[in-house]
Amino acid sequence: MTVMLGMPAPSLTTPTPAAACGTAAPAGPGGRPLVILAYPKIDHEKNYVYFWMPFALLTLAKALRDSGMVDVVLFDGNQQDAAAWEKLLDEELERTLCIGVSIMTGGSQIGHALDMVASAKTRSHCPPVVFGGPHVNVLAEQTAAHPLVDAVLQGPGQNSITTYVASLLGRTRRQDVPGLVTHRCGQTLKGPVNPPRTGAMGAYPWDLLDIPRYIRDDPTVAKRTLNYISSQGCVYVCDFCYELVYQRKYSAMVADDLLRDIADLKARYGINGVKFYDADFFVHLQRSMGFCEGLIERGLDLKWAASINPNDILKARKKGLPLLERIAASGCTRLLMGMESGNDRVLDEVVKKQITRERLLDVAREIADNGILGSYTFIVGFPGESEAEMEDTYSLIGELRGLSPAPETRVHLFAPYPGTGLYDKALEHGFVPPDSLEGWSNFDYYTSLTPWTSEATAERARDETRMRLAPAQ
């Protein structure tokens, strides 16, 4: 779950014992209590022109809706301001069973979340506040220890939120909630491990969001583009990547269900583009091929974009699958790919990318030959990476720019994220992590975060970033 909002922090108050321990809220007009799910405002995306639908909340809302136990309200801090949050609290807090807050590491989202929760805690009817999301998944204990946090749910929220709500209603024991950590009511309580696989996805409760507000003119996709997430997890082992916390477990919608939902969104909202934010849309090659064929057969006339691992393309070649041809024929305009480095030692020993520079170039040429815009991301400043190895990355970028269509390139600075293999390496090289929940709020991989990364390195990375910003046609 995520919450973020920019507002002055009220004075912090200690929650009452009833609120901290969790007692059933009064039922609303429909006979059921309410759960508020909040996604905080995000500040870290410099030069990013818009925000997308908060799928973290949609997945939780679906599970809660399906349970039939509660009503659900979503609050998106990227679309709604502090006054809207206060209004929601004024109108709904008395019948609210709990507030769920989803937080990611950095981007000021944690700080905005704490501001919002502090505001709720000043009210006499504030229910328990439970935190979840990417940051909690890797730093559950530290998050749970914060005075404004009543409980955290570690791991996929879809697996735990309904059991947590049932425990607040007295229908199950608190210690049976998967991934639960709480230091309230005079005791520390932990639930069983929350498994990383989430099972079935999709059937999102679109009515809980104002969908037209999220339709964007995306310069690399289409005039009326909507974001979408159809899978969770990744099977690769890149050592810097947060997806490692899912332990290489992968869950996804089947192609037919995905096509049906996309067609419904097109009919209802007039979209003509979809931008998938799956970590890797093409993990399951048969599913992705089925999606492409389905778009063609149904004549949906949609443009789309997605992320792909270079090894997906190499696997398709081995199987004799015309993956890139079908991707292009189905209307895909852009493929986002993490190349990470142009140096073979860094790719192999540091990143564990399981590919060479030569093969990266080969894959990029095939993408360009199929008329698809490649969007390639790189990272510089890995622990132990030399200046010469960083120059290999920039020389690879130079070669890529000779392709047609000329690809996008974005160079990030290495950021040591907890829960990844390279986090421990960063600590060995002198990185000092934040020691508080508030401290992690300002974690920002667009700036220098490590003692071995200079401002000159950061400036070079910014200079080598080239993104397509012109309006889509």
Sequence and secondary structure as in RCSB ss.txt:
>XXXX:A:sequence
MTVMLGMPAPSLTTPTPAAACGTAAPAGPGGRPLVILAYPKIDHEKNYVYFWMPFALLTLAKALRDSGMVDVVLF
DGNQQDAAAWEKLLDEELERTLCIGVSIMTGGSQIGHALDMVASAKTRSHCPPVVFGGPHVNVLAEQTAAHPLVD
AVLQGPGQNSITTYVASLLGRTRRQDVPGLVTHRCGQTLKGPVNPPRTGAMGAYPWDLLDIPRYIRDDPTVAKRT
LNYISSQGCVYVCDFCYELVYQRKYSAMVADDLLRDIADLKARYGINGVKFYDADFFVHLQRSMGFCEGLIERGL
DLKWAASINPNDILKARKKGLPLLERIAASGCTRLLMGMESGNDRVLDEVVKKQITRERLLDVAREIADNGILGS
YTFIVGFPGESEAEMEDTYSLIGELRGLSPAPETRVHLFAPYPGTGLYDKALEHGFVPPDSLEGWSNFDYYTSLT
PWTSEATAERARDETRMRLAPAQ
>XXXX:A:secstr
                HHHHH       TTSS EEEEEE      TT       HHHHHHHHHHHHHTS EEEEE
ETTTS HHHHHHHHHHHGGGEEEEEEE  SSTTHHHHHHHHHHHHHTSTT   EEEESHHHHH HHHHHTSTT S
EEE S GGGTHHHHHHHHTTSS GGGSTTEEE  TTS EE     S         GGGS GGGG B  TTS SSE
EEE  EE  S   TT GGGGGTT  EE  HHHHHHHHHHHHHHH   EEEE  S TTSSHHHHHHHHHHHHHHT 
  EEEEE  HHHHHHHHHHT  HHHHHHHTTEEEEEEEEE S HHIIIIII  S  HHHHHHHHHHHHHTT EEE
EEEEE  TT  HHHHHHHHHHHHHHTTSSS  EEEEEE    TTSHHHHHHHHTT    SSHHHHHT  TTS  S
TT  HHHHHHHHHT B   S   
